[in-house]
Amino acid sequence: MASIPKIPFNVPCNVGGELRYIAEAINGNQKISGDGPFTKRCSEFFQHRYAVAKAVLTTSCTDALEMAGLLLNLKPGDEVIVPSFTFVSSANAFALRGARLVFVDSREDEPNVDVNRIAEVITPKTKAIIAVHYAGFACAMDEITTLAQSRHVDVVEDAAQAVESFYRGRRLGTIGRFGTLSFHETKNLICGEGGLLFVNRQEDVKRTEIIREKGTNRTAFFRGEIAKYSWVDLGSSFLPSELNAAYLFGQLESIDLIQNRRVEIYNRYCACLKVLEDQGKALLPVVPNGATINGHLFYLLCPNLSVRTQLIDFLKSQNIHATFHYVPLHSSEYFSEFHDGRVLKNCDRYSEQLVRLPLFFAMTDEMVDIVCSEVLKFFSQV
């Protein structure tokens, strides 16, 4: 019997044009530091496609979130509401500004934040709500923005996993005051490490340029708007290398090809594994009302931690790499002593029961079928 090939959890996407553009950047006798020709092309691509006031490329989604924290003028004592079931960057960016983090629970039916739990913890000190679109599925943005507007609170969308996803016809990242994307190697579109900040209000554009350029008005200087530039605000070095931007531009040329293939893989998983849900053995992802699928990741919800652990171990024995996801931030080693004691039972449940299966652009239908076959074999024995 032929052995099952090794199937990794992720393989960084490469569609063919990336190396050509990197070579062009190196051999073009132009700058390869930040804001070269490819950086501008990538930013303009998103600015036009997403119809935002400004789209700026950054070194990571983490840095894009940190820029949002600066742009919000957060001060010590301000409160920021963050879902607990998320990556630490969603919180770090605002903690670094001295904000008090208030973590809230996920919905019972899917990992995105529960708007009702947000409403319970808003206070006059609340300055922002961080809406994290888990697995590329949209949060309930109508409810979140309505609540935020009624309390004069800003919304920042952490759309790290949600490139090309929509909520009721609107692109994720364009609904809040600010939105962010990630181009880390595990995401749909990649450049190794990279990110992007969507600025959705024209009045925030000028300061965004300053913060991104170490707090200087250097961008305005290069446009010929001022005679010299100087330090005018807080900021940092958020500009990515031109080499990263060149790689990303090679991906943007094939954005529809990449997205369509990832959605195909996601749908194949759903079709193959729906029987587990029918049999009450595991749950498949829930697509929220108004949301679309972008094929970022596919997960199963096991009945308990023991089954999840056994499934991961079984797949590993078959040379298939599956993995869990976040430890809830409210119970993390760093934050647990600061948490106010509220029980966030759904976050805990997803942390213990959710398992992510391999999903990457180069994954073949045969690979998907092998993973599904082994998953079904495991559950037939549980």
N, C-alpha and C positions, 0 to 999 in steps of 0.2 A: 504494500500500500504506500502511495506517495505521501511524504510528510507534508504537513501544513506549512506554507512559507511564513516567515516572520512578518507580522503586520504591525508596524509601529503606530503609536497614537497619532503622530503628526509627521509630515514631511514638508519642509518649507517649499512654497510654491515657486516654480520657475517655468515661465511659458515661452521663453526663447529670446525675447528682445532685450532682456535686462543687461546681459554682458555687453551687447553692442552699444547700448547707451552709456554704460559705465566707461567703456573704451572711448566713446565720443567725448565724454566729460574730461577724461584724462588727457586725451590727445588734442583737445580743442584750443589749447593755449589760453584758456580762460580760467577763472577762479574755480577751485573745487571746495572752498569753504562755503559757509551759508549764503543763501540768496543768490546763487548762480542761476543760469538759464533753466536747468531742470527743476530747481526748487520753484521758480516762478511758474513753469508750465504745470506742475502738479497743483499748486495753489489755485491757479486760474481754472484748471479743470474742475476742481470741487466748487469753486466760487460760482461758476456758471451752471454746473449740473445741479447744485443744491440751492441756487438762487439766494445766497446769503449776502449780508453786508460785507463780510470779509472772511476768507478762509486762509489760515496761515499754517504752514508746515512747521512741525516742532520735532525735537529729538525723541519724543515719546509721548504716549497718551498721558503718562504721569505728569510730564512737563506741561502739557496742555491744561490739565486740571490745576496745576500749580499757578499757571497764568490766570486761570479763572478766579482762583482764590485771591490773587493780587488785584484783579480788576474789580472784585466785589468790595474792596476796601475793608476786609474783615479785620476786626480788632479783638484783643483778649476779652473774653466775656460774651462775645457774640456766639449764638448757637447755630449749628448746622445739622440738619436732619439727614441721616445717611442710612440706607439699608444695611443690615448687619451681614447679610449673605452676599458678599462682594469681595473683590480684591482690595488689598490694603491701600492702593493708590487712591481709591475713591474717598478715603478718609484722611490719609496723610496730607494731601494737598491743602486741606483746610485746617488740620491740626497745626501745621507749620505756621499758620497765620495767627495762632493763639486761640482759635475758635474752640468752643466746647462742643464735642461730638455727642449727638443724641441718636442712638441706634434704634431702628424699628424693624418689626418682623416682616416676613414674606407673607404672601397670600397662602391660603391653604391649598389651592388647586394648582399653583405654579410659583416658581421661585421669585418672581418680581415682587417689589415692595407692595404692601397692603396700604392703600390710601387711607383707610379708616384708622390705622395705627398712626399714620402721620398726623391726622387731625387731632389725635389725643395728646400729642406732645408739643404742638406749636405753642409758643409763648411770645410775649412782646420782644424777647431777646432773639427770636429766630430770624436769621438773615437769609438763609438759603435752604432749599431742598435739593438733594442730589438724587436724580432719577437714573438708576442704572438699568439698562435694557439687557437683562440676562439672556444669554444664548441667542441674541439678536432679536428677541421678541419684545415688542413695545410694552412699556408700562402703560397704565391707564392715564394717558397724558391729559385728556380732557378734565378728568377729576382733579389731577394734581395741579394743573395750571389754574383751574377755577379756585381751588383752595388757596393756592399761593397768591393769586391776585386779590382775593378777599382779605388777606392778611398782610398785603404789601411785602411779600417775600419773593426773592428771586429763585428761579429754577435753573439748575445746571444739569444737562443731560450727559451722563457717562455712557456714550454709545461705542465704547471700545470694541464690543462684539457685534455691533449693529450696522456696519456699513451696508448701504443699499437696502435697508429695511424701512418700512413705512408704518405710520399709524394714521388710519382714516385718510389716506391719500397724501399725507405729509411725511417728508423724509425725516427719520430720526436724527437728532442733532440740530435740527433747525427750529424746534418748537420752543425750547427754553431760551433764556437770555444768552446762554452759552451752551455749546455742545462740543464733544470731543470724540475723536476716533483714534484707534490704535492700528499701527502697521507692524506690530511685533510678529515674529516668524510663525506664531501659532494662529494668526488671524487670517481672514479671507484674502485680503490684500496686504502684501508685506514689503518691507525693505530691510529686514533684519531687526532693527529697532527704529521706530519712528512714530509720529502721531500728528494730529491736526486739531486746531481749535477753530470752531465755527463761532463767529461773532455775528449775532443776529440783530443787533441794533446799530445803526449808523453812528450814534453818538459815542459808542465804545471803540470805534475803529482807530482813532488817532492814538489813544492811550495803549491799545493793544500793540501797535507798532513800536511804541517807546519801551514798554515792558519787555517785549521780545528781543530788543536790541540793547540789553543790559541797562535799561533805564535811560538811554540816550535818545535824542531825536535824529539819529544817524540816517534813518530811512528818509526822512524829510530832506536832509542834506543831499542825499544821492539823487533825489528828485529835483534838486535845484531850488527848493522852496526857502531855504535859509542859507546864509553865507558860511556858517560853521556849526558844528554840532557839539553838544555838551551833555553832562549828566543832569537830567531834569526830573527823574522819578525813580522809584525802586524798580528793579528788574533783574534779569539774569540772562545767561547765554542759552537761549532756547532754539537756536538755528541749527538744523541738521546739516551734515556734510552733503555736498553736491553729489557725492557717490551714492549715498543712500537715496537721494531724490531721483537719480538716474535709474536706479533699480526699480523704484516705485513707479516711475513713468512707464517703464516697460510693462508693468502690471496693468496700469490704467488703460493702456491700449487694448488690453484683452479683458477688461472688467466684466463684460457680459458673458464671455466664454467661461471665466472663472466662477462667476456667480451661478450661472445655469448648471454647471457641473456639480457644484456643491449642493445645490437644491435637489438635483437628481439623486445624489447619494443619500441625502436626508430622507427623501420620499421612498427610496428603496428600503431603507431601514424600517420606516414606518410600515410599509406593506408586509415585509417579512416578519416583523415582530409584533404586529397587532394581535396575533393569537395569544400572546402572553397576557395582554390586557383582557381579552375575551375570557381567558381562563382564570383571571383574578390572581395571576402570579407576579405581575409587575405592571407598572404604569408607564405609559409613553408621554412625551412632552405634550402639554396643553398649549395650543395657539390662542393667545388672548383675543378678545373681541377687538376688531379693528386693526389687528396686527398682521404682518406678513412674515413669511419664512425667508431667511437669507442663507440658510445652510451653514451657519457658523459651527454649531455643534449638535450632536445627538446624544440624548441621555435616556437612561432608564431609571425608574424609581423602584428600588427593591423594597420588600416588605419590612426589612429591619437591617441593622448593621451587620449582623452575623452573615446573612445571605449575601449582602453586598461584598463583604470581605471574601467570602468563599467564591463568589463569581469572579472577582478580580484575580484571585489566586488560580482558579481553574483556567481562565483565559491565558494567564501568564504561562501556565504549564503547556499550553498549546501554541506558544510563541505569538500571542496576541496581546498587545499592550492597551489595557483599559485603565482608567484612573478615576478617583473621586474628585471632589472640587474643594470648596472653601471650608476652612474652620471659621465659624461665625466670629466677626470682629468683636462683638460685645463680650465674648468669653475668651478672647485671645490672651496670651500671656502678658502682653503689654497693657491691654485696656481693662481687663476684668475688674481690677481694683477701683476703676473710675465709674464702672457701670452702676446705674441706679437700682438694680435688682429686678427690673421687670423681666418676666419670663418670655422669651421669644421662641415659642415652641416650634413654629414652622421652620425657622432657620435651623434649629437643632435637627429637625427631622430631615431636611434636605442635606445637611452636612453628613448625616449618618447613613442615608439611604440612596443618595444619587450616585450613579456611575456613568462616566462618559465613555463612549465607544470611539474607536478610531474614525476620523473623518478628515480627509485632505484632498486637494485637487487631483493629485495623481493616483488616487485610489481607484482601482478597477471594480467593475461590477462583480468579478470573481472574488475579489477580496471582501467586498461587502457580504456576499453570500456565504463565504467561509466564516466570517465573524458571526453572522446570524445563525448559521448552522450550529456553531459551538455554543452560542448563548442558549439556543433552544435545547440543545443536548443537556446543558447544565440544568436548566429549569425542569426538564423532564425527570431529573433525578432528585430534585429537592422536595 
